[in-house]
């Protein structure tokens, strides 16, 4: 279970990296900034989804 928490926060790290990539592409004027921002938004969404799902599973395991 501890590994899943580490991977949850890895999604936030990837989101920060994609945001940095998007900003650097935006400032350089190259294409692809929107793709980086979309991937960052997806990574944040996955983080919150997995966190909610893990809490639901943990609550289910504790009630048994």
PDB file with one MODEL, atoms N, CA, C and O in Angstrom:
MODEL        1
ATOM      1  N   UNK A   1       0.820  -1.191   0.000  1.00  0.00           N
ATOM      2  CA  UNK A   1       0.000   0.000   0.000  1.00  0.00           C
ATOM      3  C   UNK A   1       0.860   1.249   0.000  1.00  0.00           C
ATOM      4  O   UNK A   1       0.453   2.288  -0.518  1.00  0.00           O
ATOM      5  N   UNK A   2       2.043   1.152   0.576  1.00  0.00           N
ATOM      6  CA  UNK A   2       2.918   2.324   0.616  1.00  0.00           C
ATOM      7  C   UNK A   2       3.390   2.709  -0.779  1.00  0.00           C
ATOM      8  O   UNK A   2       3.597   3.887  -1.072  1.00  0.00           O
ATOM      9  N   UNK A   3       3.558   1.707  -1.633  1.00  0.00           N
ATOM     10  CA  UNK A   3       4.013   2.003  -2.985  1.00  0.00           C
ATOM     11  C   UNK A   3       2.974   2.793  -3.773  1.00  0.00           C
ATOM     12  O   UNK A   3       3.317   3.649  -4.588  1.00  0.00           O
ATOM     13  N   UNK A   4       1.720   2.502  -3.525  1.00  0.00           N
ATOM     14  CA  UNK A   4       0.676   3.225  -4.250  1.00  0.00           C
ATOM     15  C   UNK A   4       0.656   4.698  -3.862  1.00  0.00           C
ATOM     16  O   UNK A   4       0.343   5.549  -4.694  1.00  0.00           O
ATOM     17  N   UNK A   5       0.986   5.012  -2.603  1.00  0.00           N
ATOM     18  CA  UNK A   5       1.050   6.415  -2.186  1.00  0.00           C
ATOM     19  C   UNK A   5       2.223   7.123  -2.845  1.00  0.00           C
ATOM     20  O   UNK A   5       2.128   8.301  -3.191  1.00  0.00           O
ATOM     21  N   UNK A   6       3.321   6.414  -3.018  1.00  0.00           N
ATOM     22  CA  UNK A   6       4.472   7.011  -3.695  1.00  0.00           C
ATOM     23  C   UNK A   6       4.112   7.316  -5.146  1.00  0.00           C
ATOM     24  O   UNK A   6       4.436   8.388  -5.658  1.00  0.00           O
ATOM     25  N   UNK A   7       3.446   6.378  -5.801  1.00  0.00           N
ATOM     26  CA  UNK A   7       3.069   6.589  -7.191  1.00  0.00           C
ATOM     27  C   UNK A   7       2.015   7.677  -7.339  1.00  0.00           C
ATOM     28  O   UNK A   7       1.957   8.343  -8.372  1.00  0.00           O
ATOM     29  N   UNK A   8       1.177   7.866  -6.312  1.00  0.00           N
ATOM     30  CA  UNK A   8       0.208   8.960  -6.353  1.00  0.00           C
ATOM     31  C   UNK A   8       0.932  10.292  -6.477  1.00  0.00           C
ATOM     32  O   UNK A   8       0.573  11.131  -7.303  1.00  0.00           O
ATOM     33  N   UNK A   9       1.945  10.477  -5.657  1.00  0.00           N
ATOM     34  CA  UNK A   9       2.668  11.744  -5.670  1.00  0.00           C
ATOM     35  C   UNK A   9       3.579  11.872  -6.885  1.00  0.00           C
ATOM     36  O   UNK A   9       3.976  12.979  -7.249  1.00  0.00           O
ATOM     37  N   UNK A  10       3.909  10.759  -7.508  1.00  0.00           N
ATOM     38  CA  UNK A  10       4.687  10.831  -8.742  1.00  0.00           C
ATOM     39  C   UNK A  10       3.888  11.522  -9.845  1.00  0.00           C
ATOM     40  O   UNK A  10       4.462  12.192 -10.703  1.00  0.00           O
ATOM     41  N   UNK A  11       2.566  11.359  -9.823  1.00  0.00           N
ATOM     42  CA  UNK A  11       1.733  12.052 -10.799  1.00  0.00           C
ATOM     43  C   UNK A  11       1.820  13.565 -10.625  1.00  0.00           C
ATOM     44  O   UNK A  11       1.786  14.302 -11.610  1.00  0.00           O
ATOM     45  N   UNK A  12       1.932  14.031  -9.394  1.00  0.00           N
ATOM     46  CA  UNK A  12       2.094  15.472  -9.176  1.00  0.00           C
ATOM     47  C   UNK A  12       3.452  15.958  -9.673  1.00  0.00           C
ATOM     48  O   UNK A  12       3.567  17.065 -10.201  1.00  0.00           O
ATOM     49  N   UNK A  13       4.472  15.131  -9.503  1.00  0.00           N
ATOM     50  CA  UNK A  13       5.795  15.489 -10.016  1.00  0.00           C
ATOM     51  C   UNK A  13       5.752  15.603 -11.537  1.00  0.00           C
ATOM     52  O   UNK A  13       6.305  16.539 -12.116  1.00  0.00           O
ATOM     53  N   UNK A  14       5.094  14.646 -12.172  1.00  0.00           N
ATOM     54  CA  UNK A  14       4.968  14.711 -13.628  1.00  0.00           C
ATOM     55  C   UNK A  14       4.159  15.932 -14.063  1.00  0.00           C
ATOM     56  O   UNK A  14       4.458  16.538 -15.093  1.00  0.00           O
ATOM     57  N   UNK A  15       3.141  16.295 -13.287  1.00  0.00           N
ATOM     58  CA  UNK A  15       2.345  17.477 -13.621  1.00  0.00           C
ATOM     59  C   UNK A  15       3.213  18.725 -13.585  1.00  0.00           C
ATOM     60  O   UNK A  15       3.115  19.578 -14.468  1.00  0.00           O
ATOM     61  N   UNK A  16       4.055  18.835 -12.576  1.00  0.00           N
ATOM     62  CA  UNK A  16       4.951  20.001 -12.483  1.00  0.00           C
ATOM     63  C   UNK A  16       5.919  20.021 -13.658  1.00  0.00           C
ATOM     64  O   UNK A  16       6.187  21.077 -14.231  1.00  0.00           O
ATOM     65  N   UNK A  17       6.441  18.857 -14.014  1.00  0.00           N
ATOM     66  CA  UNK A  17       7.359  18.789 -15.150  1.00  0.00           C
ATOM     67  C   UNK A  17       6.662  19.169 -16.461  1.00  0.00           C
ATOM     68  O   UNK A  17       7.246  19.865 -17.291  1.00  0.00           O
ATOM     69  N   UNK A  18       5.434  18.723 -16.648  1.00  0.00           N
ATOM     70  CA  UNK A  18       4.702  19.079 -17.860  1.00  0.00           C
ATOM     71  C   UNK A  18       4.362  20.570 -17.891  1.00  0.00           C
ATOM     72  O   UNK A  18       4.383  21.194 -18.952  1.00  0.00           O
ATOM     73  N   UNK A  19       4.051  21.134 -16.727  1.00  0.00           N
ATOM     74  CA  UNK A  19       3.782  22.578 -16.685  1.00  0.00           C
ATOM     75  C   UNK A  19       5.048  23.356 -17.036  1.00  0.00           C
ATOM     76  O   UNK A  19       4.992  24.327 -17.790  1.00  0.00           O
ATOM     77  N   UNK A  20       6.177  22.935 -16.497  1.00  0.00           N
ATOM     78  CA  UNK A  20       7.446  23.589 -16.832  1.00  0.00           C
ATOM     79  C   UNK A  20       7.739  23.474 -18.326  1.00  0.00           C
ATOM     80  O   UNK A  20       8.159  24.437 -18.967  1.00  0.00           O
ATOM     81  N   UNK A  21       7.510  22.287 -18.864  1.00  0.00           N
ATOM     82  CA  UNK A  21       7.727  22.073 -20.297  1.00  0.00           C
ATOM     83  C   UNK A  21       6.794  22.952 -21.124  1.00  0.00           C
ATOM     84  O   UNK A  21       7.211  23.527 -22.130  1.00  0.00           O
ATOM     85  N   UNK A  22       5.547  23.056 -20.708  1.00  0.00           N
ATOM     86  CA  UNK A  22       4.584  23.878 -21.431  1.00  0.00           C
ATOM     87  C   UNK A  22       4.949  25.349 -21.407  1.00  0.00           C
ATOM     88  O   UNK A  22       4.822  26.049 -22.412  1.00  0.00           O
ATOM     89  N   UNK A  23       5.404  25.812 -20.250  1.00  0.00           N
ATOM     90  CA  UNK A  23       5.803  27.227 -20.149  1.00  0.00           C
ATOM     91  C   UNK A  23       7.034  27.502 -21.002  1.00  0.00           C
ATOM     92  O   UNK A  23       7.113  28.534 -21.669  1.00  0.00           O
ATOM     93  N   UNK A  24       7.990  26.584 -20.984  1.00  0.00           N
ATOM     94  CA  UNK A  24       9.189  26.801 -21.800  1.00  0.00           C
ATOM     95  C   UNK A  24       8.861  26.768 -23.292  1.00  0.00           C
ATOM     96  O   UNK A  24       9.434  27.531 -24.069  1.00  0.00           O
ATOM     97  N   UNK A  25       7.945  25.892 -23.695  1.00  0.00           N
ATOM     98  CA  UNK A  25       7.542  25.853 -25.105  1.00  0.00           C
ATOM     99  C   UNK A  25       6.738  27.100 -25.470  1.00  0.00           C
ATOM    100  O   UNK A  25       6.848  27.609 -26.586  1.00  0.00           O
ATOM    101  N   UNK A  26       5.939  27.584 -24.538  1.00  0.00           N
ATOM    102  CA  UNK A  26       5.134  28.789 -24.784  1.00  0.00           C
ATOM    103  C   UNK A  26       6.052  30.001 -24.992  1.00  0.00           C
ATOM    104  O   UNK A  26       5.818  30.813 -25.888  1.00  0.00           O
ATOM    105  N   UNK A  27       7.091  30.120 -24.166  1.00  0.00           N
ATOM    106  CA  UNK A  27       8.009  31.254 -24.267  1.00  0.00           C
ATOM    107  C   UNK A  27       8.890  31.177 -25.509  1.00  0.00           C
ATOM    108  O   UNK A  27       9.257  32.210 -26.069  1.00  0.00           O
ATOM    109  N   UNK A  28       9.232  29.975 -25.943  1.00  0.00           N
ATOM    110  CA  UNK A  28      10.058  29.807 -27.140  1.00  0.00           C
ATOM    111  C   UNK A  28       9.263  30.005 -28.418  1.00  0.00           C
ATOM    112  O   UNK A  28       9.834  30.254 -29.480  1.00  0.00           O
ATOM    113  N   UNK A  29       7.970  29.897 -28.316  1.00  0.00           N
ATOM    114  CA  UNK A  29       7.131  30.054 -29.494  1.00  0.00           C
ATOM    115  C   UNK A  29       6.971  28.783 -30.296  1.00  0.00           C
ATOM    116  O   UNK A  29       6.444  28.809 -31.408  1.00  0.00           O
ATOM    117  N   UNK A  30       7.428  27.655 -29.735  1.00  0.00           N
ATOM    118  CA  UNK A  30       7.273  26.396 -30.457  1.00  0.00           C
ATOM    119  C   UNK A  30       5.900  25.806 -30.186  1.00  0.00           C
ATOM    120  O   UNK A  30       5.242  26.143 -29.202  1.00  0.00           O
ATOM    121  N   UNK A  31       5.487  24.932 -31.067  1.00  0.00           N
ATOM    122  CA  UNK A  31       4.196  24.271 -30.904  1.00  0.00           C
ATOM    123  C   UNK A  31       4.283  23.180 -29.851  1.00  0.00           C
ATOM    124  O   UNK A  31       5.368  22.678 -29.554  1.00  0.00           O
ATOM    125  N   UNK A  32       3.167  22.823 -29.300  1.00  0.00           N
ATOM    126  CA  UNK A  32       3.126  21.728 -28.353  1.00  0.00           C
ATOM    127  C   UNK A  32       2.915  22.145 -26.921  1.00  0.00           C
ATOM    128  O   UNK A  32       2.872  21.294 -26.032  1.00  0.00           O
ATOM    129  N   UNK A  33       2.782  23.435 -26.670  1.00  0.00           N
ATOM    130  CA  UNK A  33       2.569  23.892 -25.296  1.00  0.00           C
ATOM    131  C   UNK A  33       1.222  23.401 -24.771  1.00  0.00           C
ATOM    132  O   UNK A  33       1.104  23.015 -23.608  1.00  0.00           O
ATOM    133  N   UNK A  34       0.214  23.418 -25.635  1.00  0.00           N
ATOM    134  CA  UNK A  34      -1.115  22.983 -25.202  1.00  0.00           C
ATOM    135  C   UNK A  34      -1.132  21.499 -24.846  1.00  0.00           C
ATOM    136  O   UNK A  34      -1.855  21.087 -23.938  1.00  0.00           O
ATOM    137  N   UNK A  35      -0.360  20.713 -25.539  1.00  0.00           N
ATOM    138  CA  UNK A  35      -0.286  19.286 -25.248  1.00  0.00           C
ATOM    139  C   UNK A  35       0.343  19.072 -23.867  1.00  0.00           C
ATOM    140  O   UNK A  35      -0.112  18.225 -23.098  1.00  0.00           O
ATOM    141  N   UNK A  36       1.375  19.832 -23.562  1.00  0.00           N
ATOM    142  CA  UNK A  36       2.015  19.715 -22.253  1.00  0.00           C
ATOM    143  C   UNK A  36       1.059  20.136 -21.145  1.00  0.00           C
ATOM    144  O   UNK A  36       1.010  19.491 -20.097  1.00  0.00           O
ATOM    145  N   UNK A  37       0.302  21.202 -21.357  1.00  0.00           N
ATOM    146  CA  UNK A  37      -0.659  21.639 -20.352  1.00  0.00           C
ATOM    147  C   UNK A  37      -1.786  20.618 -20.186  1.00  0.00           C
ATOM    148  O   UNK A  37      -2.266  20.399 -19.074  1.00  0.00           O
ATOM    149  N   UNK A  38      -2.202  20.002 -21.275  1.00  0.00           N
ATOM    150  CA  UNK A  38      -3.248  18.981 -21.197  1.00  0.00           C
ATOM    151  C   UNK A  38      -2.746  17.748 -20.432  1.00  0.00           C
ATOM    152  O   UNK A  38      -3.489  17.165 -19.642  1.00  0.00           O
ATOM    153  N   UNK A  39      -1.504  17.356 -20.663  1.00  0.00           N
ATOM    154  CA  UNK A  39      -0.942  16.223 -19.936  1.00  0.00           C
ATOM    155  C   UNK A  39      -0.775  16.551 -18.451  1.00  0.00           C
ATOM    156  O   UNK A  39      -0.947  15.676 -17.603  1.00  0.00           O
ATOM    157  N   UNK A  40      -0.445  17.794 -18.133  1.00  0.00           N
ATOM    158  CA  UNK A  40      -0.351  18.206 -16.732  1.00  0.00           C
ATOM    159  C   UNK A  40      -1.716  18.135 -16.067  1.00  0.00           C
ATOM    160  O   UNK A  40      -1.831  17.663 -14.936  1.00  0.00           O
ATOM    161  N   UNK A  41      -2.748  18.597 -16.757  1.00  0.00           N
ATOM    162  CA  UNK A  41      -4.101  18.534 -16.203  1.00  0.00           C
ATOM    163  C   UNK A  41      -4.532  17.081 -16.018  1.00  0.00           C
ATOM    164  O   UNK A  41      -5.182  16.752 -15.026  1.00  0.00           O
ATOM    165  N   UNK A  42      -4.181  16.221 -16.948  1.00  0.00           N
ATOM    166  CA  UNK A  42      -4.502  14.800 -16.837  1.00  0.00           C
ATOM    167  C   UNK A  42      -3.781  14.163 -15.648  1.00  0.00           C
ATOM    168  O   UNK A  42      -4.368  13.348 -14.935  1.00  0.00           O
ATOM    169  N   UNK A  43      -2.533  14.523 -15.432  1.00  0.00           N
ATOM    170  CA  UNK A  43      -1.772  13.980 -14.310  1.00  0.00           C
ATOM    171  C   UNK A  43      -2.384  14.408 -12.975  1.00  0.00           C
ATOM    172  O   UNK A  43      -2.445  13.611 -12.038  1.00  0.00           O
ATOM    173  N   UNK A  44      -2.837  15.657 -12.883  1.00  0.00           N
ATOM    174  CA  UNK A  44      -3.475  16.127 -11.655  1.00  0.00           C
ATOM    175  C   UNK A  44      -4.797  15.393 -11.439  1.00  0.00           C
ATOM    176  O   UNK A  44      -5.118  15.006 -10.315  1.00  0.00           O
ATOM    177  N   UNK A  45      -5.558  15.201 -12.509  1.00  0.00           N
ATOM    178  CA  UNK A  45      -6.812  14.464 -12.408  1.00  0.00           C
ATOM    179  C   UNK A  45      -6.567  13.035 -11.924  1.00  0.00           C
ATOM    180  O   UNK A  45      -7.286  12.549 -11.052  1.00  0.00           O
ATOM    181  N   UNK A  46      -5.571  12.365 -12.473  1.00  0.00           N
ATOM    182  CA  UNK A  46      -5.267  10.993 -12.084  1.00  0.00           C
ATOM    183  C   UNK A  46      -4.841  10.941 -10.620  1.00  0.00           C
ATOM    184  O   UNK A  46      -5.194  10.003  -9.905  1.00  0.00           O
ATOM    185  N   UNK A  47      -4.077  11.952 -10.166  1.00  0.00           N
ATOM    186  CA  UNK A  47      -3.671  12.000  -8.761  1.00  0.00           C
ATOM    187  C   UNK A  47      -4.885  12.008  -7.847  1.00  0.00           C
ATOM    188  O   UNK A  47      -4.969  11.205  -6.918  1.00  0.00           O
ATOM    189  N   UNK A  48      -5.833  12.917  -8.106  1.00  0.00           N
ATOM    190  CA  UNK A  48      -6.999  13.000  -7.238  1.00  0.00           C
ATOM    191  C   UNK A  48      -7.893  11.772  -7.360  1.00  0.00           C
ATOM    192  O   UNK A  48      -8.486  11.341  -6.371  1.00  0.00           O
ATOM    193  N   UNK A  49      -7.997  11.208  -8.551  1.00  0.00           N
ATOM    194  CA  UNK A  49      -8.801  10.001  -8.743  1.00  0.00           C
ATOM    195  C   UNK A  49      -8.215   8.825  -7.971  1.00  0.00           C
ATOM    196  O   UNK A  49      -8.938   8.109  -7.279  1.00  0.00           O
ATOM    197  N   UNK A  50      -6.918   8.630  -8.089  1.00  0.00           N
ATOM    198  CA  UNK A  50      -6.276   7.506  -7.395  1.00  0.00           C
ATOM    199  C   UNK A  50      -6.312   7.693  -5.888  1.00  0.00           C
ATOM    200  O   UNK A  50      -6.462   6.721  -5.147  1.00  0.00           O
ATOM    201  N   UNK A  51      -6.174   8.943  -5.421  1.00  0.00           N
ATOM    202  CA  UNK A  51      -6.223   9.203  -3.991  1.00  0.00           C
ATOM    203  C   UNK A  51      -7.608   8.881  -3.428  1.00  0.00           C
ATOM    204  O   UNK A  51      -7.732   8.281  -2.360  1.00  0.00           O
ATOM    205  N   UNK A  52      -8.642   9.288  -4.161  1.00  0.00           N
ATOM    206  CA  UNK A  52     -10.005   9.009  -3.719  1.00  0.00           C
ATOM    207  C   UNK A  52     -10.270   7.507  -3.720  1.00  0.00           C
ATOM    208  O   UNK A  52     -10.873   6.983  -2.784  1.00  0.00           O
ATOM    209  N   UNK A  53      -9.828   6.821  -4.751  1.00  0.00           N
ATOM    210  CA  UNK A  53     -10.025   5.385  -4.848  1.00  0.00           C
ATOM    211  C   UNK A  53      -9.268   4.649  -3.747  1.00  0.00           C
ATOM    212  O   UNK A  53      -9.787   3.686  -3.183  1.00  0.00           O
ATOM    213  N   UNK A  54      -8.041   5.090  -3.431  1.00  0.00           N
ATOM    214  CA  UNK A  54      -7.251   4.444  -2.378  1.00  0.00           C
ATOM    215  C   UNK A  54      -7.908   4.637  -1.015  1.00  0.00           C
ATOM    216  O   UNK A  54      -7.909   3.719  -0.194  1.00  0.00           O
ATOM    217  N   UNK A  55      -8.464   5.813  -0.767  1.00  0.00           N
ATOM    218  CA  UNK A  55      -9.164   6.042   0.497  1.00  0.00           C
ATOM    219  C   UNK A  55     -10.409   5.165   0.599  1.00  0.00           C
ATOM    220  O   UNK A  55     -10.743   4.670   1.675  1.00  0.00           O
ATOM    221  N   UNK A  56     -11.087   4.979  -0.522  1.00  0.00           N
ATOM    222  CA  UNK A  56     -12.279   4.135  -0.537  1.00  0.00           C
ATOM    223  C   UNK A  56     -11.911   2.684  -0.228  1.00  0.00           C
ATOM    224  O   UNK A  56     -12.602   2.023   0.547  1.00  0.00           O
ATOM    225  N   UNK A  57     -10.848   2.193  -0.818  1.00  0.00           N
ATOM    226  CA  UNK A  57     -10.390   0.822  -0.578  1.00  0.00           C
ATOM    227  C   UNK A  57      -9.924   0.669   0.866  1.00  0.00           C
ATOM    228  O   UNK A  57     -10.219  -0.338   1.511  1.00  0.00           O
ATOM    229  N   UNK A  58      -9.193   1.665   1.380  1.00  0.00           N
ATOM    230  CA  UNK A  58      -8.707   1.605   2.752  1.00  0.00           C
ATOM    231  C   UNK A  58      -9.864   1.596   3.744  1.00  0.00           C
ATOM    232  O   UNK A  58      -9.827   0.865   4.733  1.00  0.00           O
ATOM    233  N   UNK A  59     -10.882   2.397   3.487  1.00  0.00           N
ATOM    234  CA  UNK A  59     -12.049   2.432   4.346  1.00  0.00           C
ATOM    235  C   UNK A  59     -12.768   1.084   4.316  1.00  0.00           C
ATOM    236  O   UNK A  59     -13.251   0.602   5.340  1.00  0.00           O
ATOM    237  N   UNK A  60     -12.831   0.491   3.134  1.00  0.00           N
ATOM    238  CA  UNK A  60     -13.481  -0.817   2.994  1.00  0.00           C
ATOM    239  C   UNK A  60     -12.699  -1.892   3.759  1.00  0.00           C
ATOM    240  O   UNK A  60     -13.298  -2.760   4.394  1.00  0.00           O
ATOM    241  N   UNK A  61     -11.382  -1.837   3.700  1.00  0.00           N
ATOM    242  CA  UNK A  61     -10.553  -2.827   4.398  1.00  0.00           C
ATOM    243  C   UNK A  61     -10.619  -2.657   5.909  1.00  0.00           C
ATOM    244  O   UNK A  61     -10.546  -3.642   6.643  1.00  0.00           O
ATOM    245  N   UNK A  62     -10.755  -1.428   6.385  1.00  0.00           N
ATOM    246  CA  UNK A  62     -10.820  -1.179   7.821  1.00  0.00           C
ATOM    247  C   UNK A  62     -12.157  -1.590   8.426  1.00  0.00           C
ATOM    248  O   UNK A  62     -12.233  -1.896   9.616  1.00  0.00           O
ATOM    249  N   UNK A  63     -13.200  -1.598   7.619  1.00  0.00           N
ATOM    250  CA  UNK A  63     -14.512  -1.952   8.147  1.00  0.00           C
ATOM    251  C   UNK A  63     -14.706  -3.463   8.298  1.00  0.00           C
ATOM    252  O   UNK A  63     -15.661  -3.906   8.936  1.00  0.00           O
ATOM    253  N   UNK A  64     -13.815  -4.238   7.720  1.00  0.00           N
ATOM    254  CA  UNK A  64     -13.941  -5.704   7.794  1.00  0.00           C
ATOM    255  C   UNK A  64     -13.430  -6.244   9.090  1.00  0.00           C
ATOM    256  O   UNK A  64     -13.464  -7.455   9.311  1.00  0.00           O
TER     257      UNK A  64
ENDMDL
END
